[in-house]
């Protein structure tokens, strides 16, 4: 199953879960008991917060996909040719070596979304997901400004 299908499936499961949880919140509010009303309101906030977070992640994925397609069309998508361990994970030393090249590109052209996209993939290959997402957000923001 592809990552996109998995994300959609999980979003559908979340919507069903949020609906059931929301219904329980409404039932609690309907009791008229002050404690149950407060608990019901709290139960209604959880699906709303979850829905916002799911929407935000789906938007991030969609925007990343748009950038990847555009970069692929222009021939600038980084090639996944790093050596892998028997487990399928990328060799850390090779990823760190490739990372230096992408970091130098980003430092040389900090206003180009393409170098930030490539830097994000290098961070991801090196196992630093937090910085990979930050770099991808930078790429998305710069792409939006350039469009």
C-alpha positions in Angstrom: 0.0 0.0 0.0 1.4 3.4 -0.9 2.0 6.1 1.6 -0.8 8.2 0.0 -3.4 5.5 0.3 -2.3 4.8 3.9 -2.7 8.4 4.8 -6.2 8.5 3.2 -7.2 5.3 5.0 -6.0 6.7 8.3 -7.8 10.0 7.7 -11.1 8.1 7.0 -10.6 6.0 10.2 -10.0 9.2 12.1 -13.2 10.8 10.7 -15.2 7.8 11.9 -13.5 7.9 15.3 -14.0 11.7 15.6 -17.7 11.2 14.7 -18.2 8.6 17.4 -16.3 10.6 20.0 -18.2 13.8 19.0 -21.5 11.9 19.4 -20.4 10.9 22.9 -19.6 14.5 23.7 -23.1 15.6 22.6 -24.7 12.9 24.7 -22.7 14.0 27.7 -23.7 17.6 27.2 -27.3 16.5 26.8 -27.4 15.0 30.3 -27.7 18.4 32.0 -25.2 17.5 34.7 -22.6 20.3 35.0 -19.7 17.9 35.3 -20.9 15.9 32.3 -21.4 19.1 30.3 -17.7 20.2 31.0 -16.6 16.7 30.1 -18.7 16.7 27.0 -17.2 20.0 25.8 -13.7 18.6 26.4 -14.6 15.5 24.4 -15.8 17.7 21.5 -12.6 19.7 21.5 -10.4 16.5 21.0 -11.9 15.6 17.6 -11.7 19.3 16.5 -8.0 19.5 17.4 -7.4 16.1 15.8 -9.2 17.2 12.6 -7.0 20.3 12.4 -3.8 18.3 12.9 -4.9 15.7 10.3 -5.8 18.4 7.8 -2.5 20.2 8.4 -0.5 16.9 7.8 -2.5 16.2 4.6 -1.8 19.7 3.3 1.9 19.2 4.0 1.9 16.0 2.1 0.0 17.5 -0.8 2.3 20.5 -1.0 5.4 18.2 -0.8 4.0 16.1 -3.6 3.5 19.2 -5.8 7.0 20.3 -5.3 8.4 16.8 -6.0 6.5 16.6 -9.3 7.7 20.1 -10.3 11.3 19.3 -9.4 11.1 15.9 -11.2 9.7 17.6 -14.3 12.7 19.9 -14.4 15.2 17.1 -13.7 16.2 18.4 -10.3 14.9 15.6 -8.1 17.8 14.0 -6.2 18.6 10.5 -7.2 18.2 7.8 -4.5 21.5 6.1 -5.1 22.9 5.8 -1.5 24.0 2.4 -0.4 21.7 0.6 1.9 22.1 -1.9 4.7 20.6 -5.4 4.4 17.6 -4.1 6.4 16.9 -1.5 3.7 18.0 1.5 5.7 20.4 4.0 4.1 24.0 3.7 5.3 24.5 6.6 7.7 28.1 7.4 6.7 27.1 7.7 3.0 24.0 9.8 3.9 26.2 12.2 6.0 28.7 12.5 3.1 25.9 13.4 0.6 24.3 15.7 3.2 27.4 18.1 3.1 26.9 18.7 -0.6 23.2 19.5 -0.2 23.9 21.8 2.8 26.5 23.7 0.7 23.9 24.2 -2.1 21.4 25.6 0.4 24.0 27.9 1.9 24.9 29.1 -1.6 21.3 29.8 -2.7 19.2 30.2 0.4 16.3 31.7 -1.6 15.8 28.8 -4.0 13.1 26.3 -2.9 14.7 23.6 -5.0 17.9 23.4 -2.8 15.7 23.4 0.4 13.8 20.4 -1.1 17.0 18.5 -1.8 18.3 19.4 1.7 15.2 18.1 3.2 15.7 14.7 1.4 19.3 14.7 2.7 18.2 15.3 6.3 15.6 12.5 5.9 18.3 10.1 4.5 20.5 11.0 7.5 17.7 10.2 9.9 16.9 13.7 11.1 13.2 13.9 10.4 12.6 17.1 12.4 15.1 19.1 10.3 13.8 17.4 7.2 10.3 18.7 7.9 11.6 22.1 8.7 13.6 22.3 5.5 10.6 21.1 3.5 8.4 23.8 5.1 11.0 26.3 4.0 10.9 24.9 0.5 7.1 25.1 0.5 7.1 28.7 1.7 9.7 29.8 -0.8 7.8 28.0 -3.6 4.6 29.8 -2.6 6.5 33.2 -2.7 8.0 32.5 -6.1 4.6 31.4 -7.6 
